[in-house]
């Protein structure tokens, strides 16, 4: 009898250990806009549009879609109980690119290992008139989904990134997000040959504090579409508007997003957001 009791006791201990090990090793399941996902993965969800977002989407004669498409990518150690920096891409309207295309191709390989959450909002179909207002509506819808999914995320620092035409569009998206309560920690612009940020600040009026936003301009020395001189001119116009936290980095390359420059910009934004 005593041997049998000892055997049963050892079996119970072994089962308890196995249960504990299994619980600890299993990846926690999280939810984004009603869709389950695990940290370190990418999740896509259809999210509703608010009245404001529908109004923005309709500008330019666009048909208002029934929903927006939000795509979220998280680092492997993502825990929504902690604060995370969020990177929001704004793609060019050329070639019918979506914001989520830039998320994957331009920022994922640098942003995720550096501890950034990547969030993109798009329409279910391409807009007939791909305006900054359309992009803003879809991005705001994605931000709304993030806030509803993770309490406290409205306080997470948000950086906006734009390449080429997206570097112009981000001049409207960043102040729009700020006007709607986002804590904008930085704006990363690459290959932008025109200043749209000054106009976006004047039109959207996010408040004087927005002038404290950090701006990083990355310029390819061999860029023939947005030359170094043009990008320095853009920086000068932005500075004249009143933005005073600004850095310009150059790299050996053309009209492209440089990973090393992206890493420098994101590191700077995180330092300022502490």
C-alpha positions in Angstrom: 0.0 0.0 0.0 2.8 2.5 0.9 4.6 1.8 -2.4 1.3 2.4 -4.3 0.8 5.7 -2.4 4.3 6.8 -3.2 3.7 6.0 -6.9 0.5 8.0 -7.0 2.2 10.9 -5.3 5.0 11.0 -7.8 2.5 10.7 -10.6 0.5 13.7 -9.3 3.7 15.8 -9.0 4.7 14.8 -12.6 1.3 15.8 -13.9 1.3 19.1 -12.1 4.8 19.9 -13.5 3.7 19.0 -17.0 0.6 21.2 -16.7 2.7 24.1 -15.4 5.3 23.6 -18.2 2.6 23.5 -20.9 0.9 26.6 -19.6 4.1 28.6 -19.5 5.3 27.4 -22.9 2.0 28.1 -24.7 2.0 31.4 -26.5 -0.7 33.7 -24.9 -3.6 34.4 -27.1 -4.5 38.1 -27.6 -7.3 39.8 -29.5 -7.2 42.6 -32.0 -10.6 43.9 -33.2 -12.2 40.6 -32.4 -9.5 38.5 -34.1 -7.2 36.3 -32.0 -3.4 36.4 -32.6 -0.2 35.5 -30.8 2.7 37.9 -30.0 5.2 38.0 -32.9 2.6 37.5 -35.5 0.6 39.7 -37.9 -3.2 40.0 -37.7 -5.7 41.6 -40.1 -9.2 42.7 -39.2 -12.1 44.6 -40.7 -12.8 47.6 -38.4 -15.7 50.1 -38.4 -15.5 53.7 -39.5 -16.7 56.5 -37.3 -18.9 59.4 -38.6 -15.7 61.5 -38.8 -13.8 58.8 -40.7 -16.7 58.3 -43.1 -16.8 62.1 -43.8 -13.0 62.1 -44.5 -13.2 59.1 -46.7 -16.0 60.6 -48.8 -13.9 63.7 -49.8 -13.1 63.9 -53.4 -16.2 62.0 -54.4 -15.2 58.6 -53.0 -17.8 56.0 -52.1 -17.6 55.3 -48.4 -16.6 51.7 -47.8 -18.4 49.6 -45.2 -15.3 49.2 -43.1 -11.5 49.8 -43.0 -8.9 47.1 -43.0 -6.4 47.3 -40.1 -3.2 45.3 -40.0 -1.2 44.9 -36.8 2.3 43.4 -36.5 3.8 42.9 -33.0 7.2 41.9 -31.6 7.6 38.4 -30.2 7.6 39.7 -26.6 4.5 41.9 -27.1 2.5 42.4 -23.9 -0.3 44.9 -24.1 -0.1 45.6 -20.4 3.2 47.5 -21.1 3.7 50.6 -23.2 4.8 50.1 -26.8 5.9 52.6 -29.5 3.7 52.4 -32.6 4.9 52.9 -36.2 2.3 54.0 -38.7 3.3 53.9 -42.3 1.9 56.2 -45.0 2.6 54.9 -48.5 2.6 56.8 -51.8 -0.5 56.7 -53.9 1.6 55.8 -56.9 1.2 52.3 -58.3 -1.9 51.7 -56.1 0.2 51.0 -53.1 -1.5 50.4 -49.7 -0.1 51.5 -46.3 0.2 47.8 -45.4 2.6 47.3 -48.4 5.1 49.7 -46.9 4.6 48.1 -43.5 5.9 44.8 -44.8 8.5 45.9 -47.4 10.0 49.0 -45.8 9.7 48.9 -42.0 9.0 45.4 -40.7 12.6 44.1 -40.7 13.8 47.1 -38.7 10.8 48.0 -36.6 9.8 44.7 -35.1 13.3 43.7 -33.8 13.6 47.2 -32.3 10.5 46.7 -30.3 8.0 48.6 -32.4 4.4 47.7 -33.0 3.5 48.3 -36.7 -0.1 49.4 -37.5 -1.5 50.2 -41.0 -5.0 51.2 -42.0 -6.4 50.9 -45.6 -9.7 50.7 -47.4 -11.1 47.3 -48.5 -10.6 48.5 -52.1 -8.5 51.2 -53.6 -10.1 54.7 -53.5 -11.3 56.2 -56.7 -9.6 59.4 -55.5 -6.7 58.4 -53.2 -6.6 61.6 -51.1 -4.8 62.3 -47.8 -8.3 62.5 -46.3 -8.9 58.9 -47.4 -5.6 57.7 -46.0 -6.3 59.6 -42.8 -9.7 58.0 -42.4 -8.4 54.5 -42.7 -5.5 55.2 -40.4 -7.7 56.7 -37.8 -10.0 53.6 -38.0 -6.9 51.4 -37.3 -5.9 53.6 -34.4 -9.4 53.3 -33.0 -9.2 49.5 -33.2 -5.9 49.5 -31.4 -7.4 51.6 -28.6 -10.5 49.4 -28.2 -8.4 46.3 -28.2 -5.7 47.3 -25.7 -6.8 49.6 -22.8 -4.1 52.3 -22.2 -2.8 52.1 -25.7 -4.1 55.7 -26.3 -1.0 56.8 -24.3 1.5 54.8 -26.4 3.8 57.0 -28.5 3.1 57.0 -32.2 5.6 57.7 -35.0 4.6 58.2 -38.7 6.7 57.2 -41.6 6.4 58.1 -45.2 8.5 57.4 -48.3 8.3 59.4 -51.6 4.7 60.4 -52.0 4.1 58.9 -48.6 6.7 61.4 -47.3 4.3 64.1 -48.5 1.2 62.4 -47.3 2.6 61.9 -43.8 2.5 65.7 -43.5 -1.2 65.5 -43.2 -1.6 62.1 -41.5 0.7 63.0 -38.5 -1.2 66.3 -37.6 -4.5 64.5 -38.1 -3.6 61.8 -35.7 -2.3 64.4 -33.2 -5.6 66.4 -33.5 -7.4 63.1 -32.6 -5.5 62.5 -29.4 -2.4 60.5 -30.6 0.9 61.2 -28.8 3.1 61.8 -31.9 6.7 61.1 -31.0 8.2 61.4 -34.5 7.9 61.8 -38.2 10.2 59.9 -40.5 10.4 61.2 -44.1 12.4 59.7 -47.0 12.5 60.9 -50.6 10.1 63.8 -50.2 10.8 66.7 -52.5 8.0 68.9 -51.3 7.0 70.2 -47.9 3.4 69.2 -47.1 3.9 69.1 -43.3 3.7 72.9 -43.0 0.4 73.0 -44.9 -0.9 70.0 -42.9 -0.1 71.9 -39.6 -1.8 75.0 -40.8 -4.9 73.3 -42.1 -5.5 70.7 -39.4 -4.3 72.8 -36.5 -3.2 70.1 -34.0 -2.0 72.7 -31.6 1.2 74.5 -30.9 2.7 71.5 -29.0 2.8 69.6 -32.3 5.8 71.8 -33.2 7.8 69.9 -30.7 7.5 66.7 -32.8 10.8 65.2 -33.8 11.3 65.0 -37.5 13.9 62.9 -39.2 14.6 63.4 -42.9 16.6 60.7 -44.7 18.1 61.5 -48.1 19.8 59.3 -50.7 22.9 61.0 -52.1 22.1 59.6 -55.6 18.4 60.2 -55.4 17.3 61.7 -58.8 13.6 62.0 -57.9 14.0 63.9 -54.6 17.6 65.3 -54.6 19.5 66.0 -51.5 19.2 69.7 -52.2 15.5 69.4 -52.5 15.2 67.5 -49.3 17.3 70.1 -47.5 15.0 72.8 -48.9 12.0 70.8 -47.5 13.8 70.7 -44.1 14.3 74.5 -44.2 10.6 75.2 -44.9 9.5 72.9 -42.1 11.9 74.6 -39.7 10.6 78.0 -40.8 7.1 76.8 -39.8 8.3 76.4 -36.3 9.4 72.8 -36.0 12.7 72.8 -34.1 13.5 69.1 -33.4 15.0 68.0 -36.7 17.7 65.8 -38.0 18.8 65.1 -41.6 20.7 61.9 -42.5 22.2 61.1 -45.8 23.2 57.7 -47.2 24.8 56.1 -50.2 21.8 55.2 -52.4 19.0 56.5 -54.5 15.3 56.9 -54.2 14.8 54.3 -51.5 14.3 53.7 -47.7 17.6 52.9 -46.0 17.5 50.4 -43.1 20.3 52.0 -41.2 18.6 55.4 -41.4 15.3 53.9 -40.3 17.1 52.4 -37.3 18.6 55.7 -36.3 15.3 57.5 -36.6 13.3 55.0 -34.6 16.0 54.9 -31.9 15.8 58.7 -31.6 12.1 58.7 -31.4 12.1 56.2 -28.6 14.6 58.1 -26.7 12.5 61.3 -26.9 9.4 59.4 -25.9 10.8 58.2 -22.6 
